[in-house]
Amino acid sequence: MRIGLIGTGRIGSFHAGVLARHPEVESLVVADADATRAAGVAGALGAQAAPDVTALLDHALDAVVIASATAAHAELIARAAGAGLPVFCEKPIALDVPGTLAALRAVAEAGTELQLGFMRRFDTGYRAAREAVESGRLGRLHTVRAATSDPEPPPAAYLPLSGGLFRDCLVHDFDIVRWVTGREVVEVYATGSDAGPAMFREAGDVDTAAALLTLDDGTLVTVTGTRCNGAGYDVRLELAGERDQIAVGLDDRTPLTSVEPQGPAAPGKPWQGFLERFAPAYEAELAAFVRLVRGEVPNPCDGPEALAALRIAEACELSRRERRPVRVEEVP
Ligand SMILES: NC(=O)c1ccc[n+]([C@@H]2O[C@H](COP(=O)([O-])OP(=O)(O)OC[C@H]3O[C@@H](n4cnc5c(N)ncnc54)[C@H](O)[C@@H]3O)[C@@H](O)[C@H]2O)c1
């Protein structure tokens, strides 16, 4: 299989390494707005570098992987789909609903596939949690607690382009809550704090946020997130039902220290970031994409799924700004 990868920054260079090692990928061509960066990544992996996206798409490819900065996703999806190619794209498709719908129209018109990079769907713990809910082992679910805490803020220049904490970061929690519970979010009530580093206030963003989601069966979900968790990278999901409760992301590397005399030992080597914590999930999502391109499996995370997660993020942003509960159906 011949794959073209666009965007060789933090996540794109990681995906390039995964694809270069994949036994089904015979050739890999990479491009980036910064052609020197693309050439460096290609050189390290024995891949080819194209000087720009047009040249990349001239390579008789079988599929395209997009890991560029978010602002370019929708246009690149439309171009790759327009060339009749299946596309894997990092989240989000776009930072607003109209931009997302335009990209989805381009994919539908081309009659091709678009898989989105919600890698938690491929993480062993989240998969086990989904099975536990589906099997009925937890009994009626009443409470879900999701949390994403980054060890340190991203570069200041990233913030104004990121779409804010809900769209950029907690969108992963919104997607995984839907996927694990199999339910839809009907209402959100969200707030945020910009009391940390000044760059968040300057970007009109928050460094810490909390949202209360109500699912369509009445289950209550709290989602919390922060960019300032000095203890490490902490991504967890707790599901409590009438019969049992379980936790995803609770292991000897969880950056959380018990102060109880009989509590578990402090983490020896706390998780430091997403590339380390989710490396196997990133590999598995691209392996699934290769199989999707070969027509062997259904799409594990398509455009409408990403749109549903974005609508929840939009509802949270509206709720935070207007300080009121927001029905997700209010988001156009
Ligand atoms: N799924 C995840 O866990 C995860 C983690 C990190 C980032 N992401 C997403 O991946 C994307 C990239 O994030 P990153 O942290 O790697 O950013 P980054 O800034 O490190 O890299 C982005 C790269 O895209 C290039 N680029 C920008 N516009 C381009 C264009 N029009 N054509 C070609 N190249 C272009 C830049 O030159 C840069 O090299 C973002 O959309 C982000 O939301 C997802």
The ligand as an SDF file (V2000), in Angstrom:
LIG
                    3D

 44 48  0  0  0  0  0  0  0  0999 V2000
   -5.1420   12.3550   18.7130 N   0  0  0  0  0  0  0  0  0  0  0  0
   -4.3030   12.9410   19.5240 C   0  0  0  0  0  0  0  0  0  0  0  0
   -4.0520   12.4790   20.6210 O   0  0  0  0  0  0  0  0  0  0  0  0
   -3.5890   14.1870   19.0870 C   0  0  0  0  0  0  0  0  0  0  0  0
   -2.4550   14.5980   19.7810 C   0  0  0  0  0  0  0  0  0  0  0  0
   -1.7930   15.7450   19.3350 C   0  0  0  0  0  0  0  0  0  0  0  0
   -2.2690   16.4570   18.2540 C   0  0  0  0  0  0  0  0  0  0  0  0
   -3.3910   16.0320   17.6250 N   0  0  0  0  0  0  0  0  0  0  0  0
   -3.9070   16.7860   16.4570 C   0  0  0  0  0  0  0  0  0  0  0  0
   -2.9450   16.6500   15.4300 O   0  0  0  0  0  0  0  0  0  0  0  0
   -2.8110   17.8590   14.7160 C   0  0  0  0  0  0  0  0  0  0  0  0
   -1.3450   18.2840   14.7150 C   0  0  0  0  0  0  0  0  0  0  0  0
   -0.9390   18.5400   16.0370 O   0  0  0  0  0  0  0  0  0  0  0  0
    0.6150   18.6000   16.4310 P   0  0  0  0  0  0  0  0  0  0  0  0
    0.6460   18.6840   17.9140 O   0  0  0  0  0  0  0  0  0  0  0  0
    1.3740   17.5370   15.7360 O   0  0  0  0  0  0  0  0  0  0  0  0
    0.9950   20.0460   15.8220 O   0  0  0  0  0  0  0  0  0  0  0  0
    2.4240   20.5490   15.3080 P   0  0  0  0  0  0  0  0  0  0  0  0
    2.3060   22.0260   15.3380 O   0  0  0  0  0  0  0  0  0  0  0  0
    3.5260   19.8760   16.0540 O   0  0  0  0  0  0  0  0  0  0  0  0
    2.5060   20.0270   13.7910 O   0  0  0  0  0  0  0  0  0  0  0  0
    1.6570   20.4960   12.7760 C   0  0  0  0  0  0  0  0  0  0  0  0
    2.4160   20.4280   11.4600 C   0  0  0  0  0  0  0  0  0  0  0  0
    1.4970   20.7220   10.4000 O   0  0  0  0  0  0  0  0  0  0  0  0
    2.2070   21.5070    9.4440 C   0  0  0  0  0  0  0  0  0  0  0  0
    1.2120   22.1980    8.6370 N   0  0  0  0  0  0  0  0  0  0  0  0
    0.4090   23.2350    8.9860 C   0  0  0  0  0  0  0  0  0  0  0  0
   -0.3930   23.5610    7.9690 N   0  0  0  0  0  0  0  0  0  0  0  0
   -0.0970   22.7250    6.9410 C   0  0  0  0  0  0  0  0  0  0  0  0
   -0.6020   22.5630    5.6210 C   0  0  0  0  0  0  0  0  0  0  0  0
   -1.5770   23.3670    5.1290 N   0  0  0  0  0  0  0  0  0  0  0  0
   -0.0740   21.5950    4.8350 N   0  0  0  0  0  0  0  0  0  0  0  0
    0.9140   20.7940    5.3090 C   0  0  0  0  0  0  0  0  0  0  0  0
    1.4290   20.9100    6.5660 N   0  0  0  0  0  0  0  0  0  0  0  0
    0.9140   21.8490    7.3740 C   0  0  0  0  0  0  0  0  0  0  0  0
    3.1140   22.3990   10.2780 C   0  0  0  0  0  0  0  0  0  0  0  0
    4.1790   22.9190    9.5160 O   0  0  0  0  0  0  0  0  0  0  0  0
    3.5650   21.4200   11.3660 C   0  0  0  0  0  0  0  0  0  0  0  0
    4.7520   20.7340   11.0080 O   0  0  0  0  0  0  0  0  0  0  0  0
   -3.7550   18.8610   15.3740 C   0  0  0  0  0  0  0  0  0  0  0  0
   -4.9270   18.9240   14.6150 O   0  0  0  0  0  0  0  0  0  0  0  0
   -4.0510   18.2610   16.7350 C   0  0  0  0  0  0  0  0  0  0  0  0
   -5.3740   18.5570   17.1770 O   0  0  0  0  0  0  0  0  0  0  0  0
   -4.0550   14.9170   18.0080 C   0  0  0  0  0  0  0  0  0  0  0  0
  1  2  1  0
  2  3  2  0
  2  4  1  0
  4  5  1  0
  4 44  2  0
  5  6  2  0
  6  7  1  0
  7  8  2  0
  8  9  1  0
  8 44  1  0
  9 10  1  0
  9 42  1  0
 10 11  1  0
 11 12  1  0
 11 40  1  0
 12 13  1  0
 13 14  1  0
 14 15  2  0
 14 16  1  0
 14 17  1  0
 17 18  1  0
 18 19  2  0
 18 20  1  0
 18 21  1  0
 21 22  1  0
 22 23  1  0
 23 24  1  0
 23 38  1  0
 24 25  1  0
 25 26  1  0
 25 36  1  0
 26 27  1  0
 26 35  1  0
 27 28  2  0
 28 29  1  0
 29 30  1  0
 29 35  2  0
 30 31  1  0
 30 32  2  0
 32 33  1  0
 33 34  2  0
 34 35  1  0
 36 37  1  0
 36 38  1  0
 38 39  1  0
 40 41  1  0
 40 42  1  0
 42 43  1  0
M  CHG  2   8   1  16  -1
M  END
$$$$
